[in-house]
Amino acid sequence: MTTLVFVHGWSVTNTSTYGALPQRLQQQAVAAGIALDIADIWLSEYVSFDDAVTMADVVRAFDHALRDLPLHDGRFACITHSTGGPVVREWLRAQRERPGAFGSMRLTHLMMLAPANFGSALAQLGKGVLGELRAWTDSVEPGQRILDWLELGSAESLALNLDHIYGGDPASQGQYLFVLTGDRPDRSLYDHVNSYTGEDGSDGVVRIAAANLNAHHAVLARKSGASADTLALHLASAPRTAFKLIPGASHSGNQQGIMAAAPDATVDALLRCLRVDDAAGYTQLCDDFAAENAARDADRVELEAVGPFPSRVHIHDPRSLLIVRLSDESGEPLLGSRLLLKAGTPPNPDWMPQGFMLDRQANSQHANVVSFFLNHALLAGTARVADPANRRKTLRHAIAAHRPYGATVQPADLGGLVHHAIASTSADDDLFQVIGPHQTTVLDVVLPRKVHEGVFRLTRKREPEDFRWLVAGDVVP
């Protein structure tokens, strides 16, 4: 018997959000050889639309609710949607770090549908005018504290994801994580005031790369013994997580929604996840999903009907999310600094591939954290894209890679008793190696902090001396 708990996303106010998915899973589980009775399916109802409620509050209440479940052997499986993924992941971290305060029930399978693991570009809009409008029309608050977590580059989301990157492999401990996400928006739900809802490389709410847990942490910092204006690259990668693109599925909606519409591809993928019962089976499913994703990426053209006009062309290139944190070696945020990407040898910002930068968004709470949405295919170089209806017609010509890619950081304070200097990546490093298709990379850029002798001096002079205008002197080693 499998106890299965469903956890919804942000701003949900009705369990109708789960659609027919629970029933369809229960009906097809028997055919798949999985013991799943309707009595073992539980639907969550949690509040995310109260401005006082934090992610930690939801996690604490989730733990309390789980204690009342009649769990078989203290184990359960979970299917989440959107913000529900980070909620359960935060619970897993809290359970590990505070075992006395949280229950001992064991989650074996965490299947995340369209999870906002690294947040959503829409969160800032939810906190602004659009959120206020929804609060007025639906008589609920936007849920500001949850939206703070969901902002791209929030300190809370980065803390959770860095913990995942440097943590052990859950699969080796018999805990299996899965990410299933749609590969395109539902065009019928496009909001003409908000272009993010129709953004390619997303499901209309969450970017594919922001859902994927196969993430990286890169650090650009001064290497010991190297020149202060040269930054060396260090890279760490997360343990492998099963990741599956659901072709044609979107974040929500009764027609294409990955959960609400309960498409066959979603049900089939979930049943495949539930059948995993050991590390070898998990690795095999990771491989199978990767092969299926590669086949999807090869068939990347979507032709959107536009009434009597020619079809609108969407080329679903793999995208990458690069979340950059600019600071110095003392941990001070570098406000007002610029990160300039360059290509080729010698590095030149004008040589970056045309169209590679799709979007950039600074975090509203931490202005030194900026998220860049990049076209990975254009950075990698890509073959000619033909019209699927007429292979002789070219939709996009072949594009060559412009590698290696580097960067220069231009701080706002180039002088003074304490300041920073312009620094660039080493000629031996290629930033392309830190980004992956459909993946997120957290990039910490750490500049040396230059403190001059004039900050603190000793003197033997007994006469009063005004030292407000002393010469800065050399940089303290």
Long-range contacts (C-beta under 8 A, 24 or more apart in sequence): 1-35, 1-36, 1-37, 1-40, 1-72, 2-29, 2-34, 2-35, 2-36, 2-40, 2-72, 2-76, 2-77, 2-274, 3-40, 3-42, 3-69, 3-70, 3-71, 3-72, 3-75, 3-76, 3-77, 4-36, 4-40, 4-41, 4-42, 4-76, 4-77, 4-78, 4-79, 5-42, 5-44, 5-66, 5-69, 5-76, 5-77, 5-78, 5-79, 6-41, 6-42, 6-43, 6-44, 6-78, 6-79, 6-80, 6-81, 6-84, 7-44, 7-46, 7-62, 7-78, 7-79, 7-80, 7-81, 7-84, 7-87, 7-88, 8-44, 8-45, 8-46, 8-80, 8-81, 8-82, 8-84, 9-48, 9-80, 9-81, 9-82, 9-83, 9-84, 9-116, 10-48, 10-49, 10-82, 10-83, 10-116, 10-126, 10-143, 10-146, 10-147, 10-150, 11-48, 11-49, 11-126, 11-134, 11-140, 11-142, 11-143, 12-48, 13-49, 13-138, 13-140, 15-43, 15-45, 17-81, 17-259, 17-260, 18-43, 18-81, 18-259, 18-260, 19-254, 19-257, 19-259, 19-260, 19-261, 19-262, 20-262, 21-79, 21-259, 21-260, 21-262, 21-266, 21-267, 24-262, 24-267, 25-79, 25-267, 25-270, 25-271, 28-267, 28-271, 29-271, 29-274, 32-271, 32-274, 32-275, 33-275, 34-271, 34-274, 34-275, 36-274, 42-69, 44-84, 46-87, 48-83, 48-143, 48-146, 49-135, 49-140, 49-141, 49-142, 49-143, 50-140, 50-141, 50-143, 51-141, 51-142, 51-143, 51-144, 51-145, 52-145, 53-143, 53-145, 53-146, 54-145, 54-146, 54-149, 55-86, 55-87, 55-90, 55-145, 55-146, 55-149, 55-156, 56-90, 56-94, 58-87, 58-146, 59-87, 59-90, 59-91, 59-94, 60-94, 62-87, 62-88, 62-91, 63-91, 63-94, 63-95, 63-102, 63-103, 66-103, 66-105, 67-103, 67-105, 69-105, 71-105, 74-104, 74-105, 74-106, 75-105, 75-106, 75-107, 75-108, 76-105, 76-106, 76-107, 76-108, 77-107, 77-108, 77-109, 77-110, 77-111, 77-274, 78-107, 78-109, 78-110, 78-111, 79-111, 79-112, 79-113, 79-270, 80-110, 80-111, 80-112, 80-113, 80-115, 81-112, 81-113, 81-114, 81-115, 81-258, 81-259, 82-113, 82-114, 82-115, 82-116, 82-205, 82-206, 82-251, 83-115, 83-116, 83-146, 83-150, 84-112, 84-115, 85-110, 85-112, 85-113, 85-115, 85-116, 85-117, 85-179, 85-211, 86-115, 86-116, 86-117, 86-149, 86-150, 86-157, 86-160, 88-112, 89-117, 89-160, 89-164, 90-160, 92-175, 93-160, 93-163, 106-175, 107-175, 108-174, 108-175, 108-176, 109-176, 109-178, 109-273, 109-274, 109-276, 110-175, 110-176, 110-177, 110-178, 111-178, 111-180, 111-270, 111-273, 111-274, 112-177, 112-178, 112-179, 112-180, 112-211, 113-180, 113-181, 113-258, 113-259, 113-266, 114-180, 114-181, 114-182, 114-203, 114-205, 114-206, 114-211, 114-251, 114-258, 114-259, 115-179, 115-181, 115-206, 115-211, 116-150, 116-205, 116-206, 116-210, 116-211, 117-157, 117-161, 117-179, 117-210, 117-211, 117-212, 117-213, 117-440, 118-152, 118-157, 118-161, 118-209, 118-210, 118-211, 118-215, 118-321, 118-323, 118-440, 119-149, 119-150, 119-151, 119-152, 119-153, 119-154, 119-157, 119-210, 120-150, 120-152, 120-205, 120-206, 120-207, 120-210, 121-152, 121-196, 121-199, 121-207, 121-359, 121-361, 121-371, 121-373, 122-194, 122-196, 122-197, 122-205, 123-147, 123-150, 123-151, 123-152, 124-151, 124-361, 124-364, 125-194, 125-196, 126-150, 127-151, 127-364, 130-194, 148-365, 151-363, 151-364, 151-365, 152-210, 152-321, 152-323, 152-361, 152-363, 152-371, 153-323, 153-325, 153-361, 153-362, 153-363, 153-366, 153-369, 153-370, 153-371, 154-363, 154-365, 154-366, 155-365, 155-366, 158-323, 158-325, 158-369, 158-442, 161-213, 161-215, 161-238, 161-440, 161-442, 162-217, 162-442, 164-213, 164-215, 164-238, 164-239, 165-215, 165-216, 165-217, 165-236, 165-237, 165-238, 165-442, 166-217, 166-236, 167-239, 168-239, 169-239, 169-240, 170-239, 171-239, 171-240, 171-279, 171-282, 171-283, 172-279, 174-278, 174-279, 176-242, 176-273, 176-276, 176-282, 177-213, 177-241, 177-242, 178-241, 178-242, 178-243, 178-244, 178-269, 178-273, 178-285, 179-211, 179-212, 179-213, 179-241, 179-242, 179-243, 179-244, 180-244, 180-246, 180-258, 180-266, 180-269, 180-270, 180-273, 181-206, 181-208, 181-211, 181-212, 181-244, 181-245, 181-246, 181-249, 181-258, 182-245, 182-246, 182-248, 182-249, 182-250, 182-251, 182-256, 182-258, 183-208, 183-245, 183-246, 183-247, 183-248, 183-249, 183-296, 183-316, 184-248, 184-249, 184-250, 184-302, 184-314, 184-316, 185-250, 185-251, 186-250, 186-251, 186-252, 186-253, 186-255, 186-256, 186-257, 187-304, 188-253, 188-255, 189-250, 189-252, 189-253, 199-358, 199-359, 200-314, 200-315, 200-316, 200-317, 200-319, 201-316, 201-317, 201-318, 201-319, 201-358, 201-373, 201-375, 202-251, 203-249, 203-250, 203-251, 203-258, 204-250, 204-251, 204-252, 205-251, 205-252, 206-251, 207-319, 207-321, 207-373, 208-245, 208-318, 208-319, 208-438, 209-319, 209-320, 209-321, 209-373, 209-438, 209-439, 209-440, 210-321, 210-440, 212-241, 212-243, 212-438, 212-439, 212-440, 213-238, 213-241, 213-243, 214-238, 214-240, 214-241, 214-243, 214-436, 214-439, 215-439, 215-440, 215-441, 215-442, 216-434, 216-435, 216-436, 216-439, 216-440, 216-441, 216-442, 217-441, 217-442, 217-444, 218-434, 218-441, 218-442, 218-443, 218-444, 219-443, 219-444, 219-446, 220-407, 220-425, 220-443, 220-444, 220-445, 220-446, 221-329, 221-444, 221-445, 221-446, 222-329, 222-423, 222-446, 222-447, 222-448, 223-426, 226-426, 228-421, 228-423, 228-448, 228-450, 229-421, 229-422, 229-423, 229-424, 230-423, 230-424, 230-425, 230-426, 231-409, 231-423, 231-424, 231-425, 231-426, 231-445, 231-446, 231-447, 232-426, 232-429, 233-425, 233-426, 233-429, 233-431, 233-433, 233-434, 235-433, 235-434, 240-283, 240-286, 241-286, 242-273, 242-282, 242-285, 242-286, 242-289, 243-286, 243-289, 243-290, 243-293, 243-438, 244-269, 244-289, 244-292, 244-293, 245-292, 245-293, 245-296, 245-438, 247-296, 293-438, 297-437, 299-388, 300-385, 301-385, 301-387, 301-388, 301-395, 303-388, 303-389, 313-395, 315-385, 315-395, 315-396, 317-375, 317-376, 317-377, 317-378, 317-382, 318-376, 318-377, 318-437, 318-438, 319-358, 319-373, 319-374, 319-375, 319-376, 319-437, 319-438, 320-373, 320-374, 320-375, 320-376, 320-379, 320-435, 320-436, 320-437, 320-438, 320-439, 320-440, 320-441, 321-371, 321-372, 321-373, 321-374, 321-439, 321-440, 321-441, 322-371, 322-372, 322-373, 322-374, 322-435, 322-440, 322-441, 322-443, 323-369, 323-370, 323-371, 323-372, 323-440, 323-441, 323-442, 323-443, 324-369, 324-370, 324-371, 324-372, 324-443, 324-445, 325-366, 325-368, 325-369, 325-442, 325-443, 325-444, 325-445, 326-368, 326-369, 326-370, 326-409, 326-445, 326-447, 327-368, 327-444, 327-445, 327-446, 327-447, 328-420, 328-446, 328-447, 328-448, 328-449, 329-446, 329-447, 329-448, 329-449, 330-449, 332-449, 333-366, 333-367, 333-368, 334-368, 334-409, 334-411, 334-412, 334-420, 334-445, 334-447, 335-367, 335-368, 335-412, 336-411, 336-412, 337-368, 337-409, 337-410, 337-411, 337-412, 337-420, 338-409, 338-410, 339-370, 339-407, 339-408, 339-409, 339-445, 340-407, 340-408, 340-409, 340-410, 341-405, 341-406, 341-407, 341-431, 342-405, 342-406, 342-407, 342-408, 343-402, 343-403, 343-404, 343-405, 343-406, 344-402, 344-403, 344-404, 345-404, 345-427, 347-406, 347-408, 347-424, 351-402, 352-402, 352-405, 353-378, 353-379, 353-399, 353-401, 353-402, 354-378, 374-435, 376-435, 376-436, 376-437, 376-438, 377-437, 379-403, 379-405, 379-432, 379-435, 380-432, 380-437, 401-432, 403-430, 403-432, 404-429, 404-430, 404-431, 404-432, 405-430, 405-431, 405-432, 406-430, 406-431, 407-431, 407-445, 409-445, 409-447, 411-447, 416-472, 417-451, 417-452, 417-454, 417-455, 417-472, 418-449, 418-450, 418-451, 418-452, 418-455, 419-450, 420-447, 420-448, 420-449, 420-450, 421-447, 421-448, 421-450, 423-447, 423-448, 450-475, 451-475, 451-476, 452-476
